[in-house]
Amino acid sequence: MKLYSIAVSHPARAAGLMLRYKGIEHEIVDIPPGMQRVMLRLSGFRGATVPALRINGRKVQGSLNVSRAVEDLQPEPHLFPVDPEQRAAVEEAERWGEADLQPSPRNMFRWCISRDYELRRALAKTTGMPMPSLVARLMKPVGWYFARVVSGTSDESIRADLAALPEQLDHVDELIATGAIGGGQPNAADFQIAISVRVLLNFPQLRPLIESRPAGELAMRIAPNFGAALPIELPTEWVPEPVSARASG
């Protein structure tokens, strides 16, 4: 079994964590950022996104498909509850995490990468690329392509993503309170949602919004070692205030 991944990809890390939780032996194929479209096509995948999983010749792409594929391959420990109502709640939480929450840190990161040389250089160093300064210069058009063409980001869309973030974090906290996620044993929605929150914790300006919340605690419990703070700079006036600051104001 091979898991095609990118070191900074949170959906790919979620897939890897699910495989580890299941105790399924697998090989990780790390793809350099920006090269996924080419390398996945050369490896026989139709799509251009990670996670991409090869299981005895079968090809599966996308974190939702991966969670179901590994559950079918090895049912225990369960990623989905046996009880139908509980399973429906987990599946809905997982779907929301994939469709609504997962794109936010990705889009913010790609927007910053397309604009910030120092961030591109730090990413090159973090992922082990040689000559990071040169790579940072060469990555600029690639970063622009992924930000503008693939993700469709703009100043307006990133500002809207940031404005929506407090409500999204509130929803994560609500899912924890209702027991859909955050229980004693992680489920597919835990991995899907917590890994996205964990990435947001690596944005220095966003960490104060998250770290004291139940969402932040869950993220650190599920993926304590995922990534590290990078020199990501979002426009200060776009960044929401922490809950305590909003309340006191």
C-alpha positions as CSV (number, residue, x, y, z in Angstrom):
1,M,0.0,0.0,0.0
2,K,1.3,3.4,-0.9
3,L,0.0,6.8,0.3
4,Y,1.0,9.7,-2.0
5,S,1.3,12.8,0.1
6,I,2.7,16.3,0.4
7,A,4.4,17.1,3.7
8,V,2.4,20.3,4.3
9,S,-0.9,18.8,3.1
10,H,-3.4,18.5,5.9
11,P,-5.8,16.1,4.1
12,A,-2.9,13.8,3.3
13,R,-1.8,13.9,6.9
14,A,-5.3,13.0,8.0
15,A,-5.2,10.0,5.7
16,G,-1.8,9.0,7.1
17,L,-3.2,9.3,10.7
18,M,-6.2,7.1,9.8
19,L,-3.9,4.4,8.4
20,R,-1.7,4.6,11.5
21,Y,-4.8,4.4,13.8
22,K,-5.9,1.3,11.9
23,G,-2.4,-0.2,12.2
24,I,-2.2,-0.7,8.4
25,E,1.3,-0.9,7.1
26,H,1.9,1.6,4.2
27,E,4.6,3.4,2.4
28,I,4.5,7.2,2.1
29,V,5.5,8.7,-1.2
30,D,6.3,12.4,-0.5
31,I,5.7,14.7,-3.5
32,P,7.4,18.1,-3.7
33,P,4.9,20.9,-3.3
34,G,3.6,22.0,-6.7
35,M,4.5,18.7,-8.4
36,Q,1.5,16.7,-7.5
37,R,-0.3,17.1,-10.8
38,V,2.6,15.6,-12.8
39,M,3.7,12.9,-10.3
40,L,0.2,11.6,-9.7
41,R,-0.6,11.4,-13.4
42,L,2.7,9.5,-13.9
43,S,1.7,7.2,-11.0
44,G,-1.6,6.3,-12.7
45,F,-4.0,8.6,-10.8
46,R,-6.6,10.5,-12.8
47,G,-7.0,13.4,-10.3
48,A,-4.3,15.8,-9.2
49,T,-4.9,16.0,-5.5
50,V,-3.6,14.3,-2.4
51,P,-4.2,12.1,-0.5
52,A,-3.9,9.5,-3.2
53,L,-3.9,5.9,-2.0
54,R,-2.9,2.8,-3.9
55,I,-4.3,-0.4,-2.4
56,N,-3.2,-3.6,-4.2
57,G,-3.7,-1.9,-7.6
58,R,-6.8,0.0,-6.6
59,K,-6.5,3.8,-6.6
60,V,-8.4,6.0,-4.2
61,Q,-8.2,9.8,-4.0
62,G,-9.6,12.3,-1.5
63,S,-9.8,12.1,2.2
64,L,-13.5,11.1,2.3
65,N,-12.8,8.2,-0.1
66,V,-9.7,7.2,1.8
67,S,-11.6,7.0,5.2
68,R,-14.2,4.6,3.6
69,A,-11.6,2.6,1.8
70,V,-9.5,1.9,4.9
71,E,-12.7,1.2,6.9
72,D,-13.7,-1.5,4.4
73,L,-10.2,-2.9,4.3
74,Q,-9.9,-3.2,8.1
75,P,-13.1,-2.4,10.1
76,E,-11.5,-2.2,13.5
77,P,-10.8,0.0,15.2
78,H,-13.8,1.7,13.7
79,L,-13.6,5.1,11.9
80,F,-17.4,5.2,11.8
81,P,-19.8,4.2,14.6
82,V,-21.9,1.0,14.2
83,D,-25.1,2.8,15.4
84,P,-26.8,4.3,12.3
85,E,-27.7,7.6,13.9
86,Q,-24.3,8.1,15.4
87,R,-22.7,7.2,12.0
88,A,-24.9,9.7,10.2
89,A,-23.7,12.4,12.6
90,V,-20.0,11.5,12.0
91,E,-20.5,11.4,8.3
92,E,-22.2,14.8,8.2
93,A,-19.4,16.3,10.4
94,E,-16.8,14.7,8.2
95,R,-18.5,16.0,5.0
96,W,-18.6,19.5,6.6
97,G,-15.0,19.3,7.6
98,E,-14.0,18.3,4.0
99,A,-16.2,20.8,2.1
100,D,-16.3,23.8,4.4
101,L,-13.3,23.8,6.8
102,Q,-10.6,22.0,4.9
103,P,-10.2,24.6,2.1
104,S,-9.8,27.6,4.4
105,P,-6.2,27.0,5.6
106,R,-5.2,25.7,2.1
107,N,-6.5,28.8,0.4
108,M,-4.9,31.2,2.9
109,F,-1.6,29.4,2.6
110,R,-1.6,29.4,-1.2
111,W,-2.6,33.1,-1.3
112,C,0.4,33.9,1.0
113,I,2.8,31.6,-0.9
114,S,2.0,33.4,-4.1
115,R,2.9,36.8,-2.6
116,D,5.6,36.1,-0.1
117,Y,9.2,35.2,-1.1
118,E,10.3,34.5,2.5
119,L,7.4,32.1,3.1
120,R,8.3,30.2,-0.1
121,R,11.9,30.0,1.0
122,A,10.8,28.7,4.5
123,L,8.6,26.1,2.8
124,A,11.5,25.0,0.6
125,K,13.7,24.6,3.7
126,T,11.0,22.8,5.7
127,T,10.3,20.3,2.9
128,G,14.1,19.6,2.4
129,M,14.5,21.1,-1.1
130,P,18.0,22.0,-2.1
131,M,18.9,25.7,-2.7
132,P,15.8,27.1,-1.0
133,S,16.5,30.7,-2.1
134,L,16.5,29.7,-5.8
135,V,13.5,27.4,-5.3
136,A,11.6,30.3,-3.7
137,R,12.2,32.4,-6.8
138,L,11.2,29.6,-9.2
139,M,8.1,28.7,-7.2
140,K,6.5,32.1,-7.6
141,P,4.6,31.3,-10.9
142,V,3.7,27.9,-9.5
143,G,2.4,29.5,-6.3
144,W,0.4,32.0,-8.4
145,Y,-1.1,29.2,-10.5
146,F,-2.2,27.2,-7.5
147,A,-3.5,30.2,-5.7
148,R,-5.4,31.9,-8.5
149,V,-6.2,29.1,-11.0
150,V,-6.5,26.0,-8.8
151,S,-8.0,27.5,-5.6
152,G,-9.5,30.7,-7.2
153,T,-8.2,32.9,-4.3
154,S,-8.3,36.7,-4.3
155,D,-8.0,39.4,-1.7
156,E,-11.7,39.4,-1.3
157,S,-12.0,35.6,-0.9
158,I,-9.3,35.4,1.7
159,R,-10.8,38.3,3.6
160,A,-14.1,36.4,3.5
161,D,-12.5,33.2,4.7
162,L,-11.0,35.0,7.7
163,A,-14.3,36.6,8.5
164,A,-16.0,33.2,8.5
165,L,-13.3,31.5,10.7
166,P,-14.8,32.3,14.1
167,E,-18.2,30.8,13.1
168,Q,-16.4,27.7,11.8
169,L,-14.5,27.3,15.0
170,D,-17.8,27.7,16.9
171,H,-19.2,24.9,14.9
172,V,-16.2,22.6,15.7
173,D,-16.7,23.4,19.4
174,E,-20.5,22.5,19.0
175,L,-19.6,19.2,17.3
176,I,-17.3,18.4,20.3
177,A,-20.1,19.3,22.7
178,T,-22.6,17.1,21.0
179,G,-20.2,14.1,20.9
180,A,-20.0,13.9,17.1
181,I,-16.2,14.4,17.5
182,G,-13.8,14.6,20.4
183,G,-14.8,11.3,22.1
184,G,-12.6,8.7,23.7
185,Q,-11.8,7.0,20.4
186,P,-11.2,9.1,17.3
187,N,-13.5,8.7,14.3
188,A,-13.2,9.8,10.6
189,A,-14.6,13.3,11.4
190,D,-12.0,13.8,14.2
191,F,-9.2,13.2,11.7
192,Q,-10.8,15.3,9.0
193,I,-11.6,18.3,11.2
194,A,-8.8,18.3,13.8
195,I,-6.1,18.3,11.2
196,S,-7.5,21.4,9.5
197,V,-7.7,23.2,12.9
198,R,-4.1,22.0,13.6
199,V,-2.9,23.7,10.4
200,L,-4.6,26.9,11.4
201,L,-2.6,26.8,14.7
202,N,0.5,27.1,12.6
203,F,-0.6,30.5,11.4
204,P,1.0,32.7,14.1
205,Q,-1.7,35.4,13.8
206,L,-4.5,32.8,14.1
207,R,-3.2,30.8,17.0
208,P,-4.7,33.1,19.6
209,L,-8.1,32.6,18.1
210,I,-7.9,28.8,18.5
211,E,-5.5,27.5,21.2
212,S,-7.9,28.0,24.2
213,R,-10.9,26.5,22.5
214,P,-12.0,22.9,22.6
215,A,-11.3,22.8,18.9
216,G,-7.6,23.7,19.6
217,E,-7.3,21.0,22.3
218,L,-8.7,18.4,20.0
219,A,-6.3,19.4,17.2
220,M,-3.3,19.1,19.5
221,R,-4.6,15.7,20.8
222,I,-5.1,14.3,17.3
223,A,-2.0,15.8,15.5
224,P,0.4,17.3,18.1
225,N,3.4,17.1,15.8
226,F,2.0,18.2,12.5
227,G,4.0,21.1,11.1
228,A,5.4,24.1,12.8
229,A,4.8,27.8,12.8
230,L,5.9,29.4,9.5
231,P,6.4,33.1,8.7
232,I,2.9,33.4,7.3
233,E,1.7,37.0,7.3
234,L,-1.9,37.9,6.7
235,P,-3.1,41.5,6.6
236,T,-3.6,42.4,10.3
237,E,-6.8,44.3,9.7
238,W,-8.4,41.1,8.2
239,V,-7.6,38.9,11.2
240,P,-10.5,38.4,13.6
241,E,-10.0,39.1,17.3
242,P,-10.0,36.3,19.8
243,V,-13.2,35.6,21.6
244,S,-12.0,37.2,24.8
245,A,-11.1,40.4,23.0
246,R,-14.4,40.5,21.2
247,A,-16.3,40.0,24.4
248,S,-14.4,42.7,26.4
249,G,-14.9,45.1,23.5
